[in-house]
Amino acid sequence: MVAYAGSGCKWGGAELPRQTPDSLFLGRQEELSRMTGRLEAAARGAPQVVLVDGPAGIGKTSLARRFLSDAAAGYCVVRASGEELETELAYGLVAQLVPQLPDVPEGLSEPSLGTRAATADPIAVGALLLEALGQAQSRAPVVVLIDDVHWADTPSLHALTFALRRLRRDRLLAVLLTRDAHDPRMPHGLHRILHDDTTLKLTLKGLALQDIVALHAATGASALPRWAIARLREHTHGNPLHTKALLQQVPADVLGGHTVLPAPRRYERLVSARLAHCGAAARHLVEAASVLGMSCALHQAAQVGAVPDPMGALTEAMTYDLLEEAPADAVLRVAFPHPLLRAAVYRGLGPAERSRLHHRAAACSEDRYAALQHRVHAAVAPDGELTDELIRLATEEAEKGAWAAAAAAAIAAARVSPQGDLRERWLIQAVEYRLLAGDVSQAAELEQTVRDMAPDVEQQYVLGHLALTTGRLEEARRRLAACWESCDAATGAETLRKAAEQMAWLCLIQGDAPNIVKWARLGLELPQGSRSSFLQDSLAIGLALSGRYEEGIGSLAHLPRSGPRQTPGQQDGLLARGMLQLWNGQLPEARRDLREAFAAHRRGGLPYAALVALGFLTDTEYRSGLWDEAVANGTQAVSLAEDTDQISILAVVHAFTAFPLAGRGDYEAAEAHARAATQHARTLADVNDGAFAATALALVHTARGDDERTVAELSPFLSEKIAHRSGLEEVGIVPWRPLLSEALTRLGRTEEALDVLIPYENGATARGRWLEQATAARCRGLLEESYGHREAADRAFRQGLRLCGQGTPCWEEALLHLSYGTFLRRTGRRRKAVAELEAAHQKLLRLRATPYLERCTRELAACGRVTARPGGVRHAELTAQELTVARLARRGMSNREIARELVLSVKTIEYHLGNAYAKLGISSRMGLIAKLDEEG
């Protein structure tokens, strides 16, 4: 199974342990066959992920190497490995991949990424990585091999997850190696990929008996009876590393005897013996390299190890398989052949030598963070001066919004601090920074440590923040209230401000408008903090939910209409302004503010605020009739919320994503999102999230024409037992009342429909919200029609259309044309009906609102009109992704520009564009001009 290198030689007059031939590889044929099958599928444009897990020494790396040497010849292979000493080095893993890719975007190049690694957004880096991998496929299929995933830095894992989730038609195989596929350090989004049904999961076990027989024969040692080899296998559980060690170390008479077999000497001792055989220069080079990581520049290792002739030392180290040349564009780099080998060298250093080398590495490093990390590893006792430097670094990074880097520095400061109270304070701060970075799973790793501390204000706050982020609302309320109530004169204003912010967010999740306003005002009365805050947003939203819209929008008067959004003063409240404009029917303004809020918070603001902005942007685009954009943004919002473990937001973003999918008749996808929204809403026990989820399901039922299920889904929200109803009853937020009224009307339950509709009508009129008034007018028209009040129904429908004509383009206008046309046809006014239905048909065709388009077509047929697609346009044949790509290509964008716009690979864009050409009967972009009109 394992490829073993080396040849027999002498160490200081003693015989070296027997080495197996370089080319030997034993077993694992089934695993190799299955991996090869996945590689062939990837080469055909079906991207694949392979997970290989198993304990150290089981042969994961050897399997991957054999696979690459046998099956991946002629492929573009890029490799990287997690580093035990670099888990906190932002984008360390991505930085290993970049030099191996043939065509790297500017933002991902080593100098560019290096200067901004601390503040770089994992999503932006992931998008650039996706582009680079897409470009590499133009030359050959790509294999990405990541070893020791469990030790990779979190920003890199988030970026990698983002890229892998967006592979569609790519010639790419990702092979991920880890000791534990359930390691909690890895982001939940990556866990979902690793455990997805489409991922090939290979859990390596010990060698089979026949493989150990072959391994023994390869050593050239004295023959052993088969029972002795079976006993050896049972003793080592077939672990290749341990089995090989015993075959090398233990005489044949002991292996073939009946005495108890000894445990194998530690692998470190074998490596140490090989290292001792090297000359001093080679030994010093290898030891210096071990403190620099799995790979490093040769000149760096030579400088740290004080090696005058690095090339000669490297040649000798390679002779004994201790180092190898690593891929590099310019500067020669060296790497250890296996993570265990590097670990053995590093652990074999005595404490004094290890500390000395780390000190030299710190002195040689030009990177401030790397130098401090080496000093931390060099420290043999608590170090107050080093602690102060790390605290300064953490503070500086936090001020820049580089939360991951700030967390790493805070943890390092806690590790070397001579003061217990300071150590606890900075561990607590590290949890806060990790939450702000969106690294929820890693923040949770420190939870028990923080719980074990003596209770105080800071501890209660950060545990409350963590509980809220992970959806434990009652614990969050208890912790945050305890923080606020136990404060004293010594409590920092920043802590209280953050506690008020989280309490306001908690009340917002639960729709408790009075308490949203209360906590937001309490927080805003305190001195302003240095980072972005959600308090201004909470106040405006709470006021709007309380029916005080003008007061809410007035509280945001400090915000400029547009311009840079770099500082808290320029972005705090921007999300709320976008949401309030959405609810007020100011759809273009809402789109602008929500897009800017998403971008601003992704650059270093609040992770949950960014996702809320993207979710409500999805709703805005749904209402505006921009369904391609709505589906794309909703899908991205769900992906980001899942990848960053933002549990409290998942219900809303799933629900919003279901809205346009339901309208298009993509029932399976819409219902999956709606069910997921329902599940998350139940987890939070939040009636407002439940209302969004139920509305999503009701939209699916309405599109299907299943009014009974729509009523069953939405009727529970009429209950007066619901504690916080403001979010349910404020018009423009959750559209459950018009959906319920329409369904009741169609079922003939008109009195119930009227009771449901009247509060909605009154609210829309009182607020002066044109879009809600138009929706209410349509529902009123349907109700009056059911009563037989033809004139009242006619007035209502025309009033709704008049309101839409005064507003901006919206989905509601298409529904009004369809409803009014249907009414006119039923009352015998076919000529007028045709005009309304054709207007509806044109809008529904553009939206690809299939269920409604079919109804419209039936109504037109009943009027004696046969519908033909206008101008020969065949958009209905294109999928949503194909049409989106075709539209962007029609505007003159290149495939790479489209890929950046949609955050997909170039190969995926080529696939969709090719399909669009075939369906439209064209062969180039020029044909798109004739086939696609400006709207379509």
N, C-alpha and C positions, 0 to 999 in steps of 0.2 A: 504494500500500500504506500509506503513512504519512500521517497527518493533520498537515499543516504549518500553523502559525498565523502571522498577521502581515499587514502591508500595506506597500507601498512608502513610505519616508519618508527623511529626511535625518539623517545623523549629523555634526554639526559642519561643515556645508556639503558633505560628501561624500555621494554617493548610497549609500543602504543596499543591501546585497545583495538581489536579487530574492526576494520571499517568495511562497510558493504559497498558494492560498486555504485558509481555515480548514476548509472542508468536504471538501477533496480527500482521497480515500483510494484507493489504487491496488492492484489485484491482491488476492491472498489470498482469492479467492472460494471456492475449495475448502475452505480452512481454516475460513472463516466458516460454510460450509454444514455441515461436520462438527461444529463446536462447537454450532451451533444444534440439530442432531440430538440431541446429548448433553443440551442444556438441556431439550429437549422430553421426553426420557426422565426426567430428574430431576424435572420438573414432575409426572410421572405416579407419582412415589414410588419411582423407581429411582435412588439416589444415584450421582453420576458424578464422576470426576476427570479433568481435562484438564491435560496437561503441555505447555508451550510452551517450547522451548529454542532457543538460537542465540546468536551473538556479540553484543557490544554494538553498538547502532545498527542491528540487522537488522530492528527493528520489532515486537518482542514486545509492548511496552506499547501501541503504537498499534493493533495488532491487537486486544488485549484491550479497549481503549476503544471501538473501532468495534463490536465484538461486543456490548458492553454497551449502547451507544446504539441499535443496531439491533434486538437480539433480547431484551434483558432489561428492557425497559420494563415497569413494574408489578411487578417483582420486588424483593425485599429484597436490596440489594447492599451488601456490606461489603468494604472494601479495606484492605490494609496492605502495607508494603514493608520488606524488609530494609535495614538501614543499615550502611554500611561502617564507620562510627565507633562503632556500637552493637552489634557482634557479641558483646560480653561483658556487655551490659546485660540482666540476667535479666528475661524476659517483656516486653521492649520491643515485640515484634511483637504479642503478645496485648493489650497495653495500647492499641495502635492500633485493634484490632478492637472492644474493649469499648464505647467511647462510641457506636458505630454500631448496636449491637444493641438492640432495643426492650425486652427483658425480661431483665435480667442477674441471676443469683443473687447473694446477698449476698457470698459469698466471692470473686466475680470482679469486683465493683465496683472502680472505680479507687482509692478510698481504702483499701479492704480489701486488695486485691492489692498496692498500693504499699507498705504498711507491712510486708508479710511476703514480698515478692518473692524476697528472697535465700534464704529457707528454705522457700518453697512447693514442694511435691512436684509434679513435672510431671504425674503421673498424676491427682492431685487437681484440678489446674488443668484438665487435659484433660477430666475428667469434668464440671466446671462449664461449660467451653466447649461441650461436647456438649449439656448441658442448655439453655444459652442459645441455641444454634443450633436446637435442637428447638422451643423456644418461639417463635422468630422465624418458623418455618414455619407457625404457626397463622394468620398474616396473609397470607403469600404465599410462593411458593418462594424459596429463598435462594441467592444466588451469592456465594461467597467468593473474592476475587481477592487472591492474594499475589504481589507483584512482588519480584524479586531475592531469591528464596528462599535462594540461596547465601550471602547476608549476614545472614540472620536469626539471632537468638540461639538457642543450643541448647535451653535450657529451653522456649522457645516452640515450637520444632520438635518436641520430644518431646511436648508437650501437644497440638499439632495432629495429630501422627501418631496419638496415642491416640484422639482424637476421630474422625478419618477412618476408622480401622479398625473403629469401632463403628457406623457408619452402616448401616442395614439397609433400612428402608422410608421413607427420608427424602427430602423434596423439596429436595434440595441439590446444587448443582454447585460443585465446587472447581476453580479455575483457578490453576495454579501456574506462574510464569514464572521461568526461570533461564538463566544463560549456559551452564552445564554440568550436565547431568542426572546426571553421575557424580561431581560434586564430593564429595571425601571428608569435607568438613566436615559434610555432612548426615547425620543418623542412619541407620543401616542399615535401621531400620524404615520410614523415609520412602522410602529407596531402593526397598524392596520394593513400596511403593505405587506409586511413579512408574514402575516397570518391570513392574508386574503386567499380565497380558494384558487385563484389563478397563479399564485406563487408556488414554485416547486420547492418543497421543504425536504432537506436531506439532513437527518440527524445521524451523525457518524457513531458507530459502535466499534468495539474492539476487532482486531484482526481475526479472521477465521483460522481454524486449525491448519488447513493446507497452506495458508499464507505464512504462518509462523514456521512451518516446515521449510518453505522456500527461503525465508529470511535466514534461518539457521544454516541452510546449505550455502547461502551466499557468503557467509562469514568465513567459510573454509575451515571451520572448526571440526573437531572429532564428532563422529556420528552419535546421535542420541536416539534411543528407542522412542517410538511414537507416544507411548504412555507418558514419557518424561516431558515431551513437548506439550502434550495435553495438560499435564500438571502445571507447566510453566504458563500456559495460556490462562488456566483457571486462576493462577496466582496473580497475574498482571491484568486480568480481565481483558486481555488482548490489546491493551494500550501499546501502540507501536513504540513510543519513546521508552517506556519502562521495560518492554520486552527486549528491545535492542540493547538497553543498558545491561540487563542481566546476562544476555548472551555474550556481551563483551567483557563483563567483569568477573563472572563466576566460572570456575573450572568445570570441565565436562563431567568429571566424576561426582561433583556436587549436584550439578543439574540432573544427572542420571541416577543419583543415589536416592536414599529414602529419608534423608534428613530434611528438616524444615528449610525451605528456600529463604534466603535473606531478602530483605527489601533492597531494591536497586539503589546504588549510590545516587545522590542527587545529580540531576543533569548539570547543575552548576559546577560540580567537581570534574565532570568530563570536559566541559568547556574550559575550565581553569587549567586542566592539564594540557590541553591543546594550546592555550594562550601562553603557558609557561615555556613551551618549546620554541616560541617565536623569539627573535632578537628584541632588544630593549626598545628600539624605535617602533617596530610594528606593534609591540605590546602597548606602548604609550599611545599610539594612534588609535588602536581599538578601544582602549579604556576611555580616551577623551571623547571618541565618537559616541560611546554609550551614554555619556551625560548630556549629549546634544540631541539625542532622539534616535528614531529608527533610521533616519537618513540626515545627512548634513553636507555642507560644502567641504571638500577635502582640505582647503586652506584653513577653515575654521577649526577642524579637528587637529590639524598640525599646530596651529597657534595655541590652542588650549593644552595640547599634550607636549608642547615644546619639542616638536619633531623637525629637525633640520632638513631631512630628505623625505618629504611625504610620499613621493612617487615610489621610491624604493621600499618604504615601509608598507605602502598599500599593496605592492606586488607580493610581498611576503605574507601579509595578512590574507590575501586572496588565495594564496597557495594552501593555507590551512582552513579555507572556507569560513573565515571569520568575518570578512567583509566582501562586498561586491560593488561594482560600479552601478550607480543609479542613473536612470534616464535624466538628461539635462540638456538644455539648449546651448549653454555657453560654459559656465563654471562647472568644473568637474565635481560631481557629488558621489558620495559613498553611502552604502546602506548595509544593514545587517540582513543576511539571508532569511532570518526567521525571528519573529518577536521574542521567542523563548531564548534564542541565543543572545540577543541584546540584553534581555532581562538577567540572564545568567552572568554576563560580564559586569553589568551594573551592580548587581547584588554581591558579586565577588569582590568588589572594591571594599577595602576596609573603611570604616566610618571616617577616619581622618583623611584618607586619600579621596574618598567621594566628596567630602566637604572642600578639600583643596581644589579639586577639579571644577567644582561648581563655582567657587570663588574666581578661578581663572576665567571660566566661561562668562561670568558676570562682567569681569573687567574687559573682556574682549568684545562683548556684545554691543552693538550700536543701537539696539532697540531697548528703550527704557523698560517696557513691561517684561521682556525676556530677561533682562539683567536682574530685575527685582525677583523674578521667579527663581533664577539660579541662586540668588542670595537667600531666598527662603529655604531652598533645598540644602544650602550650605550651612544653615544655622544649626548650631549644636545646643543652643539654649535660647530662651526667650530674649528678644532683641527689641528694646524700646525704640531705638532710632529707626530700625527697619520698619517697625510697626507704623511709626509716624509717616514714613515715606509712602507706605502702602495705603494708608488712610488718605493722604493727600491725593494719590493717584485715583483711588475710588471716588473721592469727592469730585475731582476734575472730570472723570469719565461720566459721572452722573449728571453733572451740569451740562454736558454735551448730549445727554440722552443716550449714551453708550452703556445701556444697562447691563448687558452681559459682561463687558469688561469691568464695569464697576463691581458687579457681584464677585468676579474672580479675585479682584484686588481686596475686597472686603473679607472674603474667606481666608485669603493669605494673611491679612492683617490679624485676624482672629487666631490663626494658627501660631503666630510668633509673638503674640502680645504677652508681656509679663504680668499684665493686670487682668484678673478674672472678670471684673465688671466690664472692662473694655472689650475683652474677648467675646462676652455674651452680647454686648451691644452691637458689635460688627457682624456677628453671625445672624442676629435678627435683621440687621440692615441688608445682609446678603439675600435673605429670603425676600425682602421687599424688592430689591433690585431684580431678582430672578422673575418675580411676578410681573414687574414692569417690562421685562424683556420678553414676556410671553413664555418663559420656560417653567411652566406650572409643575411638570413632573419633577424637575430638579429642585424646585422650591419645596415640594412635598417631601423630598429626601431628608431635608433638615427639620421637618416638622416635629418629630419626636424629640430631637435634641432641644428645640426651643420649648416644647412642652415641659421638659424636665427642669427647666430653669425656674428660679423663684419668680412667682407672678409679679408683674409690674405693668405699668401703662404701655410701654413699648411692646412687651411680649403679647399682651392682650390684643393690641392693635394688629400686629402682623399675623397672629393666628386667626383673627377675625377676617382679615383681608384674604388669607389663604382659604378659609372656609367658604367665603362668599364666592371666590373664583371657581372653586370646585363644586359649587351647588349645594353646600350644606348651610341653608339659609338660617335655620334656627340657631345653630351654633354661632354663625356669623353675628346675628343680632345680639346674642348673649355676650360674646367677646367684645364687640365694639361698644356696647352699652357699658360694660365693665371698665373699658379703657376710659370712656368719657367721665364716668362717675367717680373713678379713683384718682383723677388728676389732682395735682396740687400745684403750689407755686413753682415747684422745680420742673414741672412738666413742660416740655417744649411746645411752643405754639404750632410748629409744623406737624407734630404727632397728632394733636387735637384736630387740626385742619384736615389731615388725612383720614382720621376716624370719622369726622362729620361727612367727608366726601363718600366714604364707603357706606355709611348709614343712608345717605341720600340715594346712592345707587341701589342699595337693598330695597328701599321703599319704592323706588322706581320700578324695579323688577316686579314688585307685588302690587303696583298700581295705587299705592297709598299716597294720594296727591297732597293732603295737608302735611304729612310728615316729610315728604320730599322737600317741600318749601321750607319747613321748619329747620331741617338739618342743613340744607343748602345755605340758608341765611346764617345759621350758627357758624358754619365754616367760613363764610365770606366776611364775617365780622372780625376774624382773626387776621394777623398780618399775612400778606401774600407770600406764598412759598416760591421756591426757585424753579420748580418744574410745572409742567402743564397740569391742570386740575379739571375735574368734571363738575365742580361746584356751580359755575356759571351756567353750564348746560342744564344741570339738575334744577336750578331755580326756575329757568325759563320753561322747561318742560312741565315742572310741577304746577306752575301758574296756569299754563295752557290746559292741563288736565283738569284744573279746578274751574275752568270756564272763564279764566281771566287772561284771554289771549293777548289783548292789547298790552296789558301790563307785562306779560311774558316777553313779547317781542320788544317792548320798550327797555327791558333789562339788558338787551343785547345791543343797545344803541352805540356802544363803544366800538363795535366791530366795523372796520371799513368794508365797503361793498365788495372790493376785490383787492388784489395785491399780494405781497409776500405773506406767508403764514409760518414764519420761523420762530417767533417768540410766543410764550404763553398768552400775552396780551393780544396777539394777532390771531390766535386759534381757539382760545377758550371761549366756548359759547357758539362756535361756528357750526358744530354738529346740531345743536338745538335749533339754531336759526333755520337750517335746512329742513329739519323735521317739522317745525311750525309752519314753514312755507308750504311743505307738502300737504299738511292737514288743511291749510287754507286754500289749496288749489293753485298755488303759484308754482307750477310744475317746472318751468325752465329755471327759475331762481333756486328752487330746491335742488335740482340736479347740479347746478354750479356749486352751491355750498357743500353739498354732501360729497361730491368728488374731491373738493379741496380739503374737506375735513378728513376724509380717508387718507389722502396723501400726506397731510400734515401729521396725523397721529402715527402713521407708519414710519415716519422719519425719526421718531424718538419721542412721541407723545404717549398716549395711553393705548395699549393693545386692544382692550375691549371697546374703547371709543372708536377706533379704526373700523372694527368689525360691525359695530352698530351703524356707522355711517354707510358702509357698503351694503348692509342689509336694507336700510331705508332707501338707499339709492336704487336698489332692485325694485322696491315697491313703487318708487317714483316713475321708473321706466315702464313698469307694468301699467300704471294708470295712464301714462303718456302714450301708450301704444308702441313703445320701443321694445318689443319683446325679445329680439335677438340679444340686445344689450342686457335686458333683464335676466335672461337665462344665463348669459355669460357671467355677469356680476354675482348673481345668486349662487351659482355653482362655485365661484371663487370664494365667496363669503363662507359657505359651508366648509369648503376645503381648509381655509385658513383657521376657522374656529375649531375644527377637529384637530388640525395639526398642532395648534397651540393650546389645546385643552381648555378652551374658553366655554365651559359647560353652561354658564348662565345665559349665553347668547344663542346657543344652538337652536332652541325652539323657534325663535323669531326668524333666523336666517333660513332654516329649513322651510318654514311656512311661506315666506316671501318667494322662495325659489319655486314652490309648487304652484303659485298663482298663474304665471304665464304658461307653464306646462299643462295645467288643467285646461286653459283656454284653447290650447292647440290640440287637445285630445290625446296628449301623450300621457295616458292615464296611469300606466305602470310607474313611470318616473315620478309623476305628480303625487300619486298616492304614497309612494315610498318616502318622499320628502315629508308629506303631511303626517304619515304615521310616525316618522322619526321626530317631528315636531311635537306630536302628542306625547310620545314617550318622555322627551326631555321636559316638557311642561309638567308632567306628572311627577317627575323626579324633583322638580323645584316646588311642587304644590302651588303653582302660580296660576291664578284664574285668568290673568291677562294673556300670558303666553298660551294658556289653554284656548282662549278665544281666537288667537291668531291661528293656532293649529286646527281648531274646529272649522274656522272659515276656509282654510285651505282644503280640508276634506269636503266641505260644503260646495266649494267651487268645482271639485271633481264630480260630485253628484249632480250639480246643476248642469254641467256640460254634458253629462250622460242623460239628462232628462229624468233623473230619479229624485223627484220632489219629496217623497216620503222620507228618504234618508237625509236629505238636506234639513228637513224639519226636525228629525230626530237628533241630528248633530248640533243644531243651534238652539233649540228650545230650552235646554238647561240654563242658558244665560239670561232667561227672563226671571229666574228665581231671585226673590228679594233677600234670600239668605246670604247672597254673595256680599262679603264684607266691603270690598273696595270696588265700587262700580264706576268711578269717574272715568277710568280708562275705557270702560265698555260703552259708556253713554255719550262721551264727547264725540260729536260727529267728525268724520274725516280720519279717524284713527283705525278702528277695526270695522269693516263693512258688514257686520253680521246681521244688523237689522234689515237693510234692504234685501239681502239674500233670503232671509227668513220670510219677510213679507211677500216677496215674489213667489216663493214656493208654496206658502199657504194659499195665496190667491189662485194659483194653478190647480190646487187640490180642492178648490171650492170652499175653503174655510175663510170666507171673506171677513167675518167679524174679527176673528183672531188676527188676520192680516192687517186690518185697520188699526187694531190696538197696538200692533208692533210698529206700524208705519208712523203714526201720529207723533210720538216723541222724536223720531228721526226728522220728520218734516219741520217740526217746531225748532229743533236745534239748528238745522241747516239754515232756516230763515233768520233765526236770531243771530247767528254768526255771520250771515251774509256770504256763505261759501258757495260759489257758483257751481262747483262740481258736485257737491253734495245735494244742492237744490235740483240740479239736473237729474241726478239719480233718483231723488225723491219724486220728481215729476214723472219719471218713467214708471216707477212703482205705483204712483197714483193713477196713471193712465191705465195700467193693467187692471187695477182694482175697479176703477169706474167702468171699464169695459165689461168686467165680470158682473157688475150690477146692471148692465144694460144702459148705462148713462153715456150715450155716444158723444154728445157734445162736450161733456165734462172730460171724457177720455181724450177727445181730439185736442181740447185746450191744453191738457196736461202734457201730452206728447209734444205739441208745438212749443210749449213753454220750455220744455227740456232742451229741444233742439236750438231754440233761440239763445238759451244760456250757454250751450256749447259753442255756438257761433261767436259769442262774445269773449269766450275764453281761448284756450290754446288746444291744439290737437290732443285727443284723449280716446281711450278705449270706450268710455261711456257713450260717446257720440255714435259709434258703430252699433252699439246695443239699442240706442234710441231709434236710429234709422230702421233697424230690423223690427223692433217692436211696433213702431208706428206703421211701417209698411204692412206688417201682418194684420194689424187692426184695420187698416184701410181696405185690404183685400177681403177680409171677413165681412166688412160692411158694404161691399159691392162697389167700392171706388177703385177699380183696378188700374186706371191710368195713373192716378196719384200714387197708388201702391207701388207700381213699377218704378217710379222715380225714386221713391224712398228705398226700395229693396235693391235697386241697382247701386245707389250710393252706399248702402250697407255692404253689398257684394264686393265693391271695389276695396273698401277698407278691410273687410274680413279676409279677402284674398291676399292683400299685402301682409297682414298679420299672420296668415296661415292658421287662422282660428277655425280649424276643420269642423268641429261639431256645429258651430254657429253658421259656417259657410254652407254646410249641408242643409240646414234648416232654411237658410235664405234661398238656396237653389230650389228647394221644394216649393217655397212660396212663389217664387218667380214662375215656376212651371205651372202652378195653379192659376197664375195670371196669363198663361199662354205664352210665356217667354222662355226660350231655350237659352241658357247662359253659355256664353263662349268666353274663353279667357281673352282679355283685351290685348290687341296688338301682337298676338302669337306668343306672348310671354308665357313661359312654362315654369314659373317659379314653384308651383305646388309640387313639382317633381323633385325639387332640391331639398335636402335636409337643412335644418337650421344652420349647421356649421358650414355647409357648402354655400348657402346663400350669403352668409356673412363674409366668407372668404371672397366670393365672387364680387360682392359690392366693393370691398376694399381694393381688389385688383382693378375694378373698373375705374376707381379714382386715380389709378396710376401708381399705386404702391407696389414695391417689389415683394417677392416672396419673403425675404428676410424682414422687411418692414412690417408685413402682415403678421409674421410670426411674433415679432416683438409686441405688436398691438394686441394680439389675442393670447399671448403667453403660451404659444405652442411651438413645436419644433418646425423647422423649415420643411422637413420630410412630410410632416402631417399636412402642412399647407399645400405642398405639391400634390398630395393624395386627394385632398378635397377639391382643389382647383381642377385636377384632371377629371374627377367625377362630374363636376359642374360643366366642363366643356362637353363631355360625352352626352350628358342629359340635355344640354341646350343645342347640341348639334353644331358646335363650333370648334375651332382648333387653336384659337389664340385669344389674347386679351382684346384685340380689336373687335372681335365678335361680341364681347360683353357690352360694348357701347350700344349696339343695335338691339341686343336681347334684353337688357335690363334698363328699365326707366329709372329716373332719379329716385323715386320712392321705393321701387321694388327691389 
